[in-house]
């Protein structure tokens, strides 16, 4: 049974990757459930509905298993899960701090926001996919961690590298049941969170610019 329902976490920013993924999947005919930690997610869902697309917004603390389980009760099973939540939010901006200045709670927060969120969402939604014999999990990782590093981003780098490792391992477990697990690893993407330094650095790439959220979303929406 192939459901036409998709869950997209971290979709609150109007110019972010998560919302771009939600729009792309909605345009493919999915009813999309947009999830974030702030009330702006309700405005994002309304934007999609105003465009004639099918969408619902949900407030959820994705670092809490109980909250994610309650979200599953609201949304029902899903065919597609896009784990985009991470890095930072309105409530908890991204942390950049040298390693020798990191406190244990800083480390825990970085891993929780950028890796535990993906674990919990997948752990809650995957059993339905396995029972259906069909599902798509797409993790939005990063080049930071698996491939490159930036000063002050130790926890974020570890979390995103961990996400890639989780993707590989889970793909082996879920694949025989008809569920694919993939990851995309964006580099510099031009969003509202981009700094001027990042935009300048992006000009040194072969295409001479940063990537666009819609370009990442196209890869996510067409993930096998």
C-alpha positions, -999 to +999 in steps of 0.1 A: +000+000+000+015+033-011+002+062+010+003+097-004+014+113+029+047+129+036+063+142+069+088+170+066+106+182+097+123+215+101+100+232+076+094+265+093+117+289+075+100+303+044+133+303+024+147+270+039+153+235+025+125+220+046+098+242+032+111+238-003+109+200+002+073+203+014+063+224-016+080+199-040+063+169-025+029+187-023+033+195-060+039+158-066+004+151-051+013+143-015-005+156+015+024+171+034+026+175+072+051+203+080+067+201+114+087+227+134+091+240+169+076+275+163+041+287+153+055+300+119+050+264+107+012+271+106+019+300+082+040+278+059+011+253+057-013+281+049+009+293+021+008+259+005-030+256+009-034+291-006-015+277-036-041+249-039-018+223-023-027+199+005-008+207+038-011+207+075+013+224+100+023+208+133+042+222+163+064+195+178+095+191+200+113+165+179+138+159+206+111+143+227+100+107+220+066+114+236+060+144+214+070+126+182+047+097+192+019+122+197+027+137+163+023+102+147-011+100+163-021+133+146-007+125+112-012+088+108+013+067+089+033+082+061+050+070+029+077+096+030+097+110+059+121+139+053+144+145+083+155+181+078+153+194+114+186+203+128+214+230+131+191+255+149+157+270+153+141+302+164+140+289+200+176+276+199+198+293+173+227+273+158+257+271+182+292+279+170+318+275+197+354+263+198+357+228+211+376+237+243+348+261+251+320+235+247+302+224+278+286+190+280+251+205+276+263+222+244+274+189+230+242+172+240+221+199+225+240+198+192+237+160+189+200+161+200+189+188+176+208+175+145+208+137+151+184+126+178+155+143+160+161+121+129+164+090+150+132+096+169+111+105+138+124+075+119+119+052+148+083+063+152+073+063+115+094+034+101+073+005+115+043+016+095+064+017+063+078-018+070+043-031+076+031-015+043+061-028+024+068+006+010+084+038+023+110+065+017+132+081+043+154+109+033+179+124+057+191+159+051+228+156+062+255+180+051+290+181+036+300+195+070+310+164+091+312+137+065+334+156+040+346+190+053+349+208+087+344+243+100+358+258+131+333+260+160+310+233+146+323+201+163+290+189+176+272+197+143+299+180+123+296+149+145+258+148+143+258+151+105+285+125+101+264+103+124+234+109+103+252+095+072+263+065+092+227+059+104+215+062+068+239+035+056+230+011+084+193+016+082+193+012+044+206-023+049+179-031+074+149-016+057+157-022+021+145-059+019+111-047+032+106-022+004+117+009+023+146+029+010+167+052+032+189+078+016+206+111+025+214+143+007+245+163+017+240+199+008+270+223+007+264+261+008+227+267+003+214+303+000+188+306+028+180+333+053+205+316+077+234+322+053+261+346+063+278+370+040+310+350+045+293+319+032+278+337+002+313+350-007+328+316-003+301+301-025+313+322-054+344+301-055+325+270-063+324+257-100+289+272-106+299+305-090+271+306-065+255+288-035+229+262-041+192+269-039+167+252-015+146+242-045+175+223-060+179+203-029+142+197-027+141+184-063+167+157-053+147+148-022+114+146-040+128+123-066+148+101-042+144+064-051 
